Amino acid sequence: MPDRVAGPIPTPTRRRLLGGLALPALLPRGKALAQPETGQPAPPQAAAAPWPSRSVRIVVPSVTGGFDTYARIIAPLLSERLGRPVVVENRPGANGNVGAAEVQRTTDGHTLLFASISTMTINSSVYRSVPLDPVDDLAAVALPVASPMVWVANPECGLRRLQDVVDRARATPGKLDYALPSAGTINHLIVEAFKLRHGLDITAVPYRGTPPAQLDVVSGRVPIMVDSVGAGIGHITAGRMRPLAVTGRNRSAMLPDVPTVIELGLEDRDYVAWYAFAAPKATPPAVVRRLNEAINAIMADPDVDARFRGLGAEPRRLSPEEQHAFMVAERAKWRQIARAAKVEADY
């Protein structure tokens, strides 16, 4: 069985990432540049091309087979609306910061980031020298997807309700373990927030990713974990993991009989993973608005809505202003939890 861990979790090696460069403004269709010598409009060939003038690239800062699935559903539909190819590229590394920094320093006007905003706001709260803050260093574009999390337990461990977790942890301080897919993630801080609220001593057993953590819960080597509904639904429906409570404000459509932590009275706020599009900070507002309207229109389609819900996700349609306000609130929430729980990491 993996070693138990109490206190801060070992973290990756420090990496220095480049900061952002300015993105040149894109002119409206047919708008000509002025000649500095005369102040007269430049010849037609000097006019800026309409946006998009070529293919659009979506950078996903994770490995293939994860939340990039959402981006790959949206990409061809976005291509139809923009009239240009839209390609998805995976750029994993440093808990999402490698891909995000690549987008931040891009100046071609045709590169977007699709990332877990919850992860990135947690990064800025947990890491001592985070190379990028999504609130300050990127432009909000669209927030189409939310993914609720769920407390799960091995069916044979005797924990049938989330209250049972509280009761056992209080009865045997430091003896109850939970599987942790990765340090400094939403899974980690949800448990830390729960521990703080109820004064519990629960020990993290760290893993390198969700699948091995799930397997040890299924086998009974570790009794509980916090998983995403989408990642855990296969084990849940097969009876290999018992769902105890959902961390969102509302019940999950995929787990309608599972209560939320809030309705159980064990939490007073929700914890949900969010996935969003962002762009370099200097991206023109007109481009941001066009992308936002196109992505929101895609998410409003009933077939797309059903497809996302079938993956355990909840479609969303926010304006750039609403997304930015949400990101500010998320950063404050996770920062408060990280500091109270003394969760700190370094590159």
N, C-alpha and C positions, 0 to 999 in steps of 0.2 A: 504493500500500500504506500502511496506517496507520503513524504514527510509532512507532518502537520506544520502549519505556519501560524505564528501569532505575531501581531504587530505588522509593520510595513513589509510588503512583498518585494522580493528581488526584482530589479527592473533592468531594461536594456542598456546597452552602452551608449554613452552620449554621442549624439550626431549633430553636426552643425549644418543647418540648411540655409540656402540663400533666401534673402528677403525679396520683396516685390519690386518690380520696375513699373514705371508709369505706362498705362495703355493709351495710345493716341486716340483722340476723339474721332468718332466716325461721323461723317457728314450725311445729312439727309440725301435722298435720291435726287440726283441732278444738281446738287449744290456745288458751285464752283469755288475753288480756292482763289483768293485775290493775289495778284502779282505785287510783290513788295515795292517794285520801282514805280509803278503807275497807279496802283490801287484799283486797276480794272480787273474784271473777271479773267481768269486764265482760260486758255483754249479748252474746248470740250474734252480733249483727251486727258486733261489734268483733273477732271472732276472725280470725286470719290465714287467708288462703285456702290450700288445699293447693297444693304445688308440683308441676308448673308450673301457674300460674293463667291463663296466656295463651301466646301464641306465643313460641318461643325463637329468638333471632337468633344466627347464627354469622358473625362478622366474619373475613374472610380478607384479610390485609394485602398483597395482590398484585393484579396485573391479572387480568382474566378470561382463561381459557385456559391457566393454569399449574397449580399444585398445588391450585387450588380445585376441580379435577375430583374429587379425593378427597373433599372436603367435600360436593360435590354428589351423590356416590354414597351417602354415609352419611346425609345430611339426611332424605330421605323415609323411610328405614328407622328412623331415630331418632324421627321424628314418629309412626310407628306404635306404637312402644314407649312413648312419653310421652303419647300421646293429645292432642297439641297440634301445630299447624303449626310446622315448623322451616324457617327461611329463611336463605339464604346471601347475604351482602353483601360486595362487594369494596371495600376501603379501602386502596389502594396509597399508597406514599410513604415516603421516608427509610429505604429498605432494610427495610421492615416495621414501623418504629417508629410510624408515624402510626396505623395500625389497632390496634396493640397498646396504645398510649396511650389510644385511645378506649375500649377494653374495660376497661383499668385504672381509668378514672375513672367507669365505669358503675355505677349503684347500683340498677338495676331488678331484679336477681336473675335475669334471663332472657337475658343476653348472654354468649356464649362467644367465645373466640379460637381459630381454627385456623391454625397458622402453622408455618413451618420453624424448629424449635427450634435446629437447627444454625446457621441464619442469625442468629437472635437471640442465641445464646450467642457467636457470632463477633462480632456487633455490640458486645457488652459487653466484648469483648477488644480490639477494633481501634479503636473510636471513643473519642476523648479525653473527650467529655462525653456519653456515651450517656444518653438520657432514661429508659430503662427496662431493667431486668435481669430476664429471665424467671424466674430462680431466686429472687430476692429479692422481686419485685414482683407475681408472679402465683401462683395456686394451680394445681398440676398436676392435670389431670382424667383424661386418657387419651392414650396414645401408640399409635395404630393402624397407622402406616405408616412403613416405611423404604425408602429409594431408594438403591441402590448407585451409585457413580460408576465411570467407566471411562476409562482412557487410550486415546485414539484417534489415528490418524495418517492422513495422505493415503496412499492405496495406492501412489502412484508415487514417494514421497519416499525409499524405501530403508530405512525403519525398520519392521522386521517383528516385533521383540520389544521389550519395555521395556528390556532390557539394551542394545539398540542405541541407545536414547536416552541412556543413561549414557555409552556409549562415544563417541558423536559429540560430546556436550557436553564431555567431557574432552579430546577431540582438537582441538576448535575452540571454546575458551571465548568466551562472549558472542556467538557466531555462530548458535546455534540459538534460534529463536523459538517461543513457544507462544501460542495464541489465548486471551485472557482475557475471558470474557463480561461480568464486572463485578468491580471491585476490592473487596477485603475480603469475598469470598464463600468458600464451601467449595471451589469450583474453584481459587480463588487460593491458599488456605492449604494445600491438598493438594500443589500444586506447590512452594510454599515449603518445606514439610516435607521433600519429596523432595530438593530442592536442598541443604538443610541436612544431611541424612543422608549424601548422597554427595559433598558439596563441589562442586556444579555451578554454573555461570554460564549460566543460561538466561534469555532476555529476554522479558518480557511485551509482547504486542501487544494493547492494550485495545479492547474493543468495547462498544456499548450493547445488551447482551443476548446470549442464546444463538444465535438464528438467524443473525445476521450473522457471528458467530465460526465457526459451523459451515460456513457457505457459503465462507469463506476457506480452511478446512481442506479442504473438498471440492474447491475449485478449485486447491489447491496453493500459494496465496499464503503460507500459514502451514502448517508441516508437522504440528503436533501440538496437542492440547488435552486437558483433562480435562472430560468431559461426564457428565451423568446417563445411566444406561442407558435410562430411559424416553424422554428427549428425543432420544437419539442412535440408538435402535434402527432407525428407518426408514432412515437413511443407512448404518448398519452392514449390515443385511440386503440392501440394494440394492448393496452393494459400493463405496459412495462413500467410506466411512471404514473403516479397518482397526482392530479392537479389539486392544489390546496387553495389557492387564491390568485386572482389576476391583479396586477398592479395598476391597471388603468382606472380612470374614473368610471367607465362603463364596462359592463360585462362584454366579453369577446363573443362575436357571432359564431366562432368556431367552438367555444366552450360556454354555451348559454346557461348551463347548470352550475357553473363555477362562480362563486361570489367574488366580489372585488375586496381588496384589503380595506378599502374605505368603508364599504357597507358593513364589514365585520367589526368596524370600530377600532381596528388595529393600526390605522394610518389616517392622516388628515389631508394628504395630498397624493397626487398620482405620479407614477413614474413610467414613462413610455419612451421607447426608442423612436427617434424621428430621422427621416432621410430626406435630404433637400438638395436642390441645385443652387450653386453659388458661382460667381464670376469674379475676375479681377476687379479691384476696387474702382478703377477708373472707367469701367464699362459704361457707355452712354446710357442714360435713363431710357431713351427710346428703345434701345435694344433689349434692356432688361424687361421693359413693359411688354414688348412683343413676345418674348420668350415666356413670360409669366402667363399671358393670355392664352398662348398656344398650349402650354402644359396643363393649365387649369381646364381648358376645353377638352383635352384628352381624358383627364381624370373624371370629367362629368359624363363621359360616355358610359351607358349602363353595362356594356360588355366588358369594358376596362375595369369598371367598379367591381363586377362579379369576379373577374380574374384575380384582382388583387386580394379580395376578401377570401378567395379560395386558397391563397397562400398564407392566410392568417394575418394579413395586413389590413389597415383601415385607411382608405383613400381620404385625402385632404385637399382643400383648395384655398390657399392663403395668398394675399397680395404681398408684394415685396416689403411693404411697410409692416404688415402683420407678422411676416416671417422674422424681420429684424427685431421687432419687439419681443417675439417669442424667444429668440436666441439670447437676448439680453436677460430675460427672466430665467432661462435655463442655466445660463452661466452663473447667475447669482445663487440659484438653488444648489447646484452641484458644488460650488465653491464653499458655501456654508457647510455642507455635509463633509466635504473633504477635510476642511480645517478642523471641524469638531471631532472627526474620527482620526485625525492625524494621518491621513492617507497622503503620502508624498512620494514622488518618484523622480528619477533623473535619467537623462539620456547618456 
